[in-house]
């Protein structure tokens, strides 16, 4: 993709997901036996999603993958890079 636009843009899923659910998703993809331990403390943001309006406005592009599919392929790519070394 070519463009003269040089500013920062968000690139991510516009699917809203709770942070604990994102952690559970990644644990499932990794097939690891990991538990989530929410400790007492200040409460921060409970969920996230990406606002992709600017990237669409500037580049006429928007993500085409579901969050689960993007996380799965990213996890597999990282795992393969680690296994190469």
PyMOL commands that set and color helices and strands:
alter all, ss='L'
color gray80, all
select helices_A, chain A and resi 19-30+53-59+67-84
alter helices_A, ss='H'
color red, helices_A
select strands_A, chain A and resi 17-18+47-48
alter strands_A, ss='S'
color yellow, strands_A
deselect
rebuild
show_as cartoon
